[in-house]
């Protein structure tokens, strides 16, 4: 042994210790087979979505219609948000308890709040990198398939919106993982909630119209129609579409979105769209963007607060 | 003398079970202090409270003069800890693990670069330091566990069963390592179920049972509690008559049985095996072996724990 007895070690800076945990968390994630698999799956999904019109065009001989707004309207896939959140956060806490690695970690001079924030920031950095690469890939591919693209200066809003949409699920996964200390339970709860919201939204819409209350739940929210000039575009106002809502506001700050009640008695077998049962309400693009951001932030903050309290109070028994 | 560890009425309950009951432990600085007790005695729970992993229900822990709290990260700056059968992230390499933990202690890059290779060599992991921990054997995980406990040159090293999982050569190496770090001024507090290991290493011993201390002193002082010698009498069949006959001998201060072996504590330094033999055979016992030896830690441990469990000397 060539070490010497150390006098009392000086207190290291908070940031130094915090960064060590970020490093620990990121190494943990990028070497996780599940994370790598999920990232690959997301890129495969994106590639398939982009390739379908190319294949259709090749087989039918009909050239692909140019779409200069393809890239900017691509953002907002609830399933991708859930997948990336699961890949990044499903075992950030639960696996530490399951494998027993929490014991050496919390015996180091790092507080539980520091560990929590380090893991959270690690997840943020990984998701940010994932989305930058994903949307960069989509932009390049959109230009290749659909020709030159408009409004690409607003792509950062899509990235920010996607991050917020994903962080609702990250918060939920952190909370369930910290409480249950079980990865399988964590994933099952997240997927179950996702499916429940996915099913509940259309049912509520059919029977009571695109109620404003849908915008206060995580998910697609109420579906309305944005009319700009001669063009009518269907948009979802919920937390899964924060990025698109921000872009709509940036592009059309004074436009309104109309929400129509469904006319159940007018539904026929051959209808492809639900019949219009009258205007329920209208809302400005600014209001929709604000509500989706505020609701997304509120759910994220609430889930993360639960996760933080549960982690701080957890006993290391193994 | 300054204490490295001092607990005051330390108590921890899990539901209706009191795992640690008003424990008052003192560990002097610059000593190797053994922590013994049967399974479920509360050793690991006590250690977890000492290193700030568990909140006590009542009482307090002071390490190096400062109160330890679960939420106070700084109180762990001068403690190196290895848990029983430690588990480390499988996706990290040995050196990466030590590097990240070193950063958590606030070690500068130069300090880490100097310390990590030394520790890797010291614990016998040279050549495997860049393998993922997931590929390490149980013994290698134990070795990296010891390395991370020594990483910051802490003033206090707490080792929970450091020899578990090691082969005989590894066990000897760990004992040598503990002696070395103690010589360099670190206080070592270790729990072990290997009594001979504690006997070889420790100058102080605390024995706990059912969450309370049954003995805590320098090893030689504890030995004196048992008198100058113990006689072990191995019989074909140990009957109550034999025990009663031996107890009547004037120099016998206590007897304990383990199976068909009778341990006789005597209060004389003379060789009195002949008298014991006479008493046993006179009571109808058939002796198959007999030895006289000074009380070792195993004798002390069995006596103290048996007494504490309500078993009185036979």
Interface residues (C-beta under 8 A of the other chain):
Chain A: X1 X2 X3 X4 X5 X6 X8 X9 X10 X11 X12 X13 X16 X17 X19 X20 X21 X23 X24 X27 X28 X31 X32 X99 X100 X101 X103 X104 X106 X107 X108 X109 X110 X111 X112 X114 X312 X315 X316 X317
Chain B: X14 X48 X51 X52 X53 X54 X55 X64 X70 X71 X72 X73 X74 X75 X76 X77 X78 X79 X81 X82 X83 X86 X87 X88 X89 X90 X91 X92 X96 X100 X101 X103 X104 X105 X106 X115 X118 X122 X145 X148 X150 X152 X153 X154 X155 X177 X180 X181 X184 X185 X186
